[in-house]
Amino acid sequence: MAEDYVLRMKSIDKEYYGNQVLKGVSLSVRRGEIHGLIGENGAGKSTLMNTLFGMPVIHSTGGFSGEIYLNGDKVDIKSPFEAMKMGIGMVHQEFMLIPDFTITENIKINRETTQDNLISKVLRSDRLKTLNINSMAKDARKALNRVGLTIDEWVTIAGLPVGHMQFVEIAREIDKTGLKLLVFDEPTAVLAESEADHLLSSIKKLAESGIAILFITHRLSEVLQIADNITVLRDGELAAVKKSCETSVAELAEIMVGRKIDLKGKSEELRECQDKEIVLKVNDLQVNMPGEKVNGVDLEICRGEIFGIGGLAGQGKVGIANGIMGLYPSTGEVYFKGEKLPLNNTKNSLKKGLSFVSEDRRGVGLLLDSSIELNIVFTTMQTKGKFLKRMGFFSQLDDKNIREYANKVIKDLDIRCTRPQQLTRQLSGGNQQKVCVARALGLDPEILFVSEPTRGIDVGAKKLVLDLLLKLNKELGMTIIMTSSELVELRSICDRIAIIFNGKVAGILKASSSDREFGLMMAGEYQNLSDQEVNLNDGNI
């Protein structure tokens, strides 16, 4: 019956600037139920939660269509504050705690208990009341006991283990009066195994008390362990709703990533490095990149292949290229054509024949307020001294040479612009990305690293960028190493794809490998299943 549901989201559609990111998604959670929500990066989970919480990003971009019901009543949630007043709480993956405050102060922030004093009584002013420390401590202790955390409630947050911080986050939410629905966003991502088990046990107790739980995770075995029902999103659509007792890790993995793949690259060929020249060899690469740490990656890249690097957000895939190119502190060994490449030296990597298109197109990849032509030649000019005219001890821009080269590149890469002097900021996202590629190609690289090449650009522009990478590989024989959160794009043009999990290589697959294998590797579950369960085909790894 409808009244049994704490939350019902019906036929939710959301569009961002012409890009449909949610397409008729429905989600229902009963009182006392733990409901899992899973999907790849970009599947729509965050947008769905932003819609539920009335985040400004939803309402400032045209709102959404569909209906939301809480306890059977239709609601129109305009802000996170309204969501909290209606009894919806959220435990974020990134901690929302104030380090210099105590546990009690963090739990009671914005909901402090006050009491009268002589001045407030005389002046009859609520604003002059003082904090009721004893009452606040009792509330905090009660909430901490519910999550099984025995630490003193007046300890300062700074210096606490991450597991304790996570439990304080939960205690803060359950201390709120009238809590009906609690959303957990990747709650075990930063926890040790024993801490994760403790957390899952605490979540089950919360559900038993009648609170509805929405549990968002990438860990498939975990969601099977704790959830009653599981909703799977894929490409902004509802892919499946499964009872946890009637599905498996392998089936969920297949549903999560399964889609029709257009294998337009060279993946029909069996391209094994044993019989080909290894142009780049990586041993025990470790990169200290915030949010994308690499914890000992080994790779061998063949000359002339398109090699993909994939995985879920925060698992370390983006850190590999950034580390090799010297943008973040790195250790390990990298050999380029058999010669050891010094790490932490970007200019040396560029001079040796490596080039990089960063995932941060606007922050790192482009000079947005400079012309297209200057952006195209800037790195080559700085690294190799080209496009400069020498005048004794001084040099100046060779405007004629720059203009001729820029016009040629603009034509070759089909960069849609009014003229080479146009400001790069004025271009569309797809054309800005082509300028990034043009800048990298100016170095005549033997290896081109491309990180998140289609992020933030429309579908048509994505195809143009991917076709350009294929063209560079086929016509120039360029070795391309492409990092992407879009598995379907990696599978469409790459020969082999390394999946990164917890900063390490979980395995390397051919583009034609099964959806199940990709899904299991991305979720870190591949090694937990037997060969029979995974149904390997002729050694695809």
KAJO-V476818 format. One record per residue. N is the residue number from 0. PSI is psi in radians with two decimals (* if undefined). Layout:
n=N psi=PSI
n=N psi=PSI
//
This chain:
n=0 psi=2.61
n=1 psi=-0.61
n=2 psi=-0.21
n=3 psi=-0.29
n=4 psi=2.27
n=5 psi=-0.73
n=6 psi=2.34
n=7 psi=2.08
n=8 psi=2.13
n=9 psi=2.14
n=10 psi=0.94
n=11 psi=2.16
n=12 psi=2.39
n=13 psi=2.36
n=14 psi=2.36
n=15 psi=1.90
n=16 psi=0.85
n=17 psi=-0.09
n=18 psi=2.00
n=19 psi=1.96
n=20 psi=-0.38
n=21 psi=2.31
n=22 psi=1.55
n=23 psi=0.70
n=24 psi=2.32
n=25 psi=2.55
n=26 psi=2.30
n=27 psi=2.38
n=28 psi=2.22
n=29 psi=2.87
n=30 psi=2.25
n=31 psi=0.10
n=32 psi=2.53
n=33 psi=1.99
n=34 psi=2.09
n=35 psi=2.50
n=36 psi=2.03
n=37 psi=2.86
n=38 psi=2.78
n=39 psi=2.97
n=40 psi=2.35
n=41 psi=0.11
n=42 psi=-0.35
n=43 psi=0.06
n=44 psi=-0.84
n=45 psi=-0.73
n=46 psi=-0.69
n=47 psi=-0.74
n=48 psi=-0.66
n=49 psi=-0.64
n=50 psi=-0.79
n=51 psi=-0.69
n=52 psi=0.03
n=53 psi=0.62
n=54 psi=2.54
n=55 psi=-0.59
n=56 psi=-0.46
n=57 psi=-0.88
n=58 psi=-0.44
n=59 psi=-0.10
n=60 psi=0.55
n=61 psi=0.05
n=62 psi=-2.75
n=63 psi=2.93
n=64 psi=2.66
n=65 psi=-3.06
n=66 psi=2.55
n=67 psi=2.28
n=68 psi=2.35
n=69 psi=2.13
n=70 psi=0.67
n=71 psi=-0.18
n=72 psi=2.31
n=73 psi=2.33
n=74 psi=2.73
n=75 psi=1.64
n=76 psi=2.02
n=77 psi=-0.26
n=78 psi=2.80
n=79 psi=-0.58
n=80 psi=-0.75
n=81 psi=-0.71
n=82 psi=-0.75
n=83 psi=-0.69
n=84 psi=-0.51
n=85 psi=-0.05
n=86 psi=0.37
n=87 psi=2.19
n=88 psi=2.84
n=89 psi=2.34
n=90 psi=1.94
n=91 psi=2.70
n=92 psi=-0.73
n=93 psi=2.19
n=94 psi=2.43
n=95 psi=0.66
n=96 psi=2.71
n=97 psi=1.96
n=98 psi=-0.66
n=99 psi=-0.04
n=100 psi=2.76
n=101 psi=2.97
n=102 psi=-0.82
n=103 psi=-0.78
n=104 psi=-0.66
n=105 psi=-0.69
n=106 psi=-0.66
n=107 psi=0.08
n=108 psi=2.33
n=109 psi=0.02
n=110 psi=0.61
n=111 psi=2.54
n=112 psi=2.29
n=113 psi=2.89
n=114 psi=2.72
n=115 psi=2.64
n=116 psi=3.13
n=117 psi=-0.76
n=118 psi=-0.80
n=119 psi=-0.57
n=120 psi=-0.77
n=121 psi=-0.78
n=122 psi=-0.08
n=123 psi=0.89
n=124 psi=2.11
n=125 psi=-0.49
n=126 psi=-0.32
n=127 psi=0.07
n=128 psi=2.75
n=129 psi=2.81
n=130 psi=2.42
n=131 psi=1.54
n=132 psi=-0.73
n=133 psi=-0.75
n=134 psi=-0.75
n=135 psi=-0.72
n=136 psi=-0.68
n=137 psi=-0.75
n=138 psi=-0.77
n=139 psi=-0.75
n=140 psi=-0.71
n=141 psi=-0.77
n=142 psi=-0.72
n=143 psi=-0.68
n=144 psi=-0.62
n=145 psi=-0.49
n=146 psi=0.08
n=147 psi=0.49
n=148 psi=2.02
n=149 psi=0.02
n=150 psi=2.65
n=151 psi=2.39
n=152 psi=-0.15
n=153 psi=0.19
n=154 psi=2.49
n=155 psi=2.50
n=156 psi=-0.75
n=157 psi=2.22
n=158 psi=-0.14
n=159 psi=2.61
n=160 psi=2.65
n=161 psi=-0.57
n=162 psi=-0.73
n=163 psi=-0.69
n=164 psi=-0.70
n=165 psi=-0.71
n=166 psi=-0.56
n=167 psi=-0.70
n=168 psi=-0.80
n=169 psi=-0.75
n=170 psi=-0.67
n=171 psi=-0.71
n=172 psi=-0.75
n=173 psi=-0.22
n=174 psi=-0.36
n=175 psi=2.38
n=176 psi=2.52
n=177 psi=0.36
n=178 psi=2.15
n=179 psi=-0.65
n=180 psi=2.27
n=181 psi=2.15
n=182 psi=2.24
n=183 psi=2.12
n=184 psi=1.82
n=185 psi=0.98
n=186 psi=-0.36
n=187 psi=0.12
n=188 psi=-0.58
n=189 psi=0.18
n=190 psi=2.59
n=191 psi=2.90
n=192 psi=-0.76
n=193 psi=-0.68
n=194 psi=-0.68
n=195 psi=-0.73
n=196 psi=-0.73
n=197 psi=-0.74
n=198 psi=-0.80
n=199 psi=-0.67
n=200 psi=-0.72
n=201 psi=-0.69
n=202 psi=-0.71
n=203 psi=-0.68
n=204 psi=-0.66
n=205 psi=-0.72
n=206 psi=-0.69
n=207 psi=-0.44
n=208 psi=-0.07
n=209 psi=-0.09
n=210 psi=2.34
n=211 psi=2.37
n=212 psi=2.26
n=213 psi=2.03
n=214 psi=1.88
n=215 psi=2.21
n=216 psi=2.82
n=217 psi=-0.14
n=218 psi=1.82
n=219 psi=-0.70
n=220 psi=-0.58
n=221 psi=-0.77
n=222 psi=-0.57
n=223 psi=-0.61
n=224 psi=-0.62
n=225 psi=-0.51
n=226 psi=2.63
n=227 psi=-0.78
n=228 psi=2.73
n=229 psi=2.22
n=230 psi=2.30
n=231 psi=2.14
n=232 psi=2.54
n=233 psi=2.15
n=234 psi=0.68
n=235 psi=0.12
n=236 psi=2.78
n=237 psi=1.93
n=238 psi=-0.64
n=239 psi=2.71
n=240 psi=2.12
n=241 psi=2.48
n=242 psi=2.35
n=243 psi=-0.51
n=244 psi=-0.13
n=245 psi=0.25
n=246 psi=-3.05
n=247 psi=2.92
n=248 psi=-0.77
n=249 psi=-0.75
n=250 psi=-0.75
n=251 psi=-0.71
n=252 psi=-0.73
n=253 psi=-0.73
n=254 psi=-0.69
n=255 psi=-0.69
n=256 psi=-0.08
n=257 psi=2.21
n=258 psi=2.86
n=259 psi=2.21
n=260 psi=2.23
n=261 psi=1.76
n=262 psi=1.35
n=263 psi=-0.07
n=264 psi=-2.55
n=265 psi=0.39
n=266 psi=-0.15
n=267 psi=-0.30
n=268 psi=2.50
n=269 psi=1.91
n=270 psi=1.61
n=271 psi=2.38
n=272 psi=-0.31
n=273 psi=-0.56
n=274 psi=0.15
n=275 psi=2.83
n=276 psi=2.28
n=277 psi=1.95
n=278 psi=-0.46
n=279 psi=2.20
n=280 psi=2.26
n=281 psi=2.20
n=282 psi=2.15
n=283 psi=0.82
n=284 psi=2.24
n=285 psi=2.25
n=286 psi=2.26
n=287 psi=1.27
n=288 psi=2.11
n=289 psi=2.22
n=290 psi=-0.17
n=291 psi=0.80
n=292 psi=2.43
n=293 psi=2.27
n=294 psi=0.69
n=295 psi=1.21
n=296 psi=2.34
n=297 psi=2.23
n=298 psi=2.64
n=299 psi=2.12
n=300 psi=2.25
n=301 psi=2.58
n=302 psi=2.31
n=303 psi=0.09
n=304 psi=2.81
n=305 psi=1.95
n=306 psi=2.20
n=307 psi=2.56
n=308 psi=2.02
n=309 psi=3.12
n=310 psi=2.98
n=311 psi=2.90
n=312 psi=2.43
n=313 psi=0.11
n=314 psi=-0.12
n=315 psi=-0.05
n=316 psi=-0.69
n=317 psi=-0.49
n=318 psi=-0.39
n=319 psi=-0.98
n=320 psi=-0.72
n=321 psi=-0.63
n=322 psi=-0.82
n=323 psi=-0.63
n=324 psi=0.02
n=325 psi=0.33
n=326 psi=-0.34
n=327 psi=2.65
n=328 psi=2.28
n=329 psi=2.65
n=330 psi=2.92
n=331 psi=-2.84
n=332 psi=2.33
n=333 psi=2.18
n=334 psi=2.17
n=335 psi=1.99
n=336 psi=0.69
n=337 psi=-0.17
n=338 psi=2.32
n=339 psi=2.26
n=340 psi=2.10
n=341 psi=2.33
n=342 psi=2.92
n=343 psi=0.60
n=344 psi=1.52
n=345 psi=-0.78
n=346 psi=-0.68
n=347 psi=-0.73
n=348 psi=-0.72
n=349 psi=-0.72
n=350 psi=-0.55
n=351 psi=-0.32
n=352 psi=0.25
n=353 psi=2.56
n=354 psi=2.75
n=355 psi=2.25
n=356 psi=1.91
n=357 psi=2.68
n=358 psi=-0.39
n=359 psi=1.35
n=360 psi=-0.81
n=361 psi=-0.51
n=362 psi=-0.63
n=363 psi=-0.66
n=364 psi=-0.43
n=365 psi=2.65
n=366 psi=1.61
n=367 psi=-0.56
n=368 psi=0.27
n=369 psi=2.94
n=370 psi=2.83
n=371 psi=-0.78
n=372 psi=-0.65
n=373 psi=-0.67
n=374 psi=-0.69
n=375 psi=-0.68
n=376 psi=-0.12
n=377 psi=-0.88
n=378 psi=-0.71
n=379 psi=-0.68
n=380 psi=-0.76
n=381 psi=-0.62
n=382 psi=-0.73
n=383 psi=-0.05
n=384 psi=0.23
n=385 psi=2.84
n=386 psi=0.48
n=387 psi=2.54
n=388 psi=2.20
n=389 psi=2.35
n=390 psi=1.44
n=391 psi=-2.14
n=392 psi=-0.07
n=393 psi=2.91
n=394 psi=2.71
n=395 psi=2.90
n=396 psi=2.39
n=397 psi=1.45
n=398 psi=-0.70
n=399 psi=-0.82
n=400 psi=-0.72
n=401 psi=-0.80
n=402 psi=-0.76
n=403 psi=-0.78
n=404 psi=-0.76
n=405 psi=-0.75
n=406 psi=-0.70
n=407 psi=-0.80
n=408 psi=-0.72
n=409 psi=-0.70
n=410 psi=-0.80
n=411 psi=-0.69
n=412 psi=0.01
n=413 psi=0.91
n=414 psi=2.03
n=415 psi=1.88
n=416 psi=2.99
n=417 psi=-0.59
n=418 psi=2.84
n=419 psi=-0.42
n=420 psi=-0.10
n=421 psi=2.49
n=422 psi=2.39
n=423 psi=-0.54
n=424 psi=-0.49
n=425 psi=-0.09
n=426 psi=2.77
n=427 psi=2.88
n=428 psi=-0.74
n=429 psi=-0.70
n=430 psi=-0.56
n=431 psi=-0.68
n=432 psi=-0.64
n=433 psi=-0.60
n=434 psi=-0.67
n=435 psi=-0.78
n=436 psi=-0.73
n=437 psi=-0.71
n=438 psi=-0.75
n=439 psi=-0.66
n=440 psi=-0.39
n=441 psi=-0.34
n=442 psi=-0.02
n=443 psi=0.97
n=444 psi=2.65
n=445 psi=-0.53
n=446 psi=2.27
n=447 psi=2.01
n=448 psi=2.24
n=449 psi=2.08
n=450 psi=2.16
n=451 psi=1.02
n=452 psi=-0.33
n=453 psi=0.20
n=454 psi=2.25
n=455 psi=0.30
n=456 psi=2.76
n=457 psi=3.01
n=458 psi=-0.76
n=459 psi=-0.73
n=460 psi=-0.60
n=461 psi=-0.79
n=462 psi=-0.72
n=463 psi=-0.71
n=464 psi=-0.78
n=465 psi=-0.70
n=466 psi=-0.62
n=467 psi=-0.75
n=468 psi=-0.72
n=469 psi=-0.73
n=470 psi=-0.78
n=471 psi=-0.68
n=472 psi=-0.79
n=473 psi=-0.76
n=474 psi=-0.58
n=475 psi=-0.13
n=476 psi=0.37
n=477 psi=2.35
n=478 psi=2.19
n=479 psi=2.28
n=480 psi=1.91
n=481 psi=2.12
n=482 psi=2.28
n=483 psi=2.57
n=484 psi=-0.18
n=485 psi=1.66
n=486 psi=-0.67
n=487 psi=-0.59
n=488 psi=-0.70
n=489 psi=-0.77
n=490 psi=-0.35
n=491 psi=-0.43
n=492 psi=-0.20
n=493 psi=2.62
n=494 psi=-0.82
n=495 psi=2.69
n=496 psi=2.12
n=497 psi=2.26
n=498 psi=2.22
n=499 psi=2.29
n=500 psi=2.27
n=501 psi=0.65
n=502 psi=0.12
n=503 psi=2.88
n=504 psi=1.98
n=505 psi=-0.46
n=506 psi=2.94
n=507 psi=2.21
n=508 psi=2.71
n=509 psi=2.73
n=510 psi=-0.51
n=511 psi=0.02
n=512 psi=2.86
n=513 psi=2.68
n=514 psi=-0.65
n=515 psi=-0.77
n=516 psi=-0.78
n=517 psi=-0.79
n=518 psi=-0.73
n=519 psi=-0.74
n=520 psi=-0.74
n=521 psi=-0.56
n=522 psi=0.00
n=523 psi=0.40
n=524 psi=-0.05
n=525 psi=-0.78
n=526 psi=-0.21
n=527 psi=-0.20
n=528 psi=2.67
n=529 psi=2.84
n=530 psi=-0.60
n=531 psi=-0.71
n=532 psi=-0.67
n=533 psi=-0.43
n=534 psi=1.01
n=535 psi=2.64
n=536 psi=1.81
n=537 psi=0.72
n=538 psi=0.92
n=539 psi=-0.28
n=540 psi=*
//
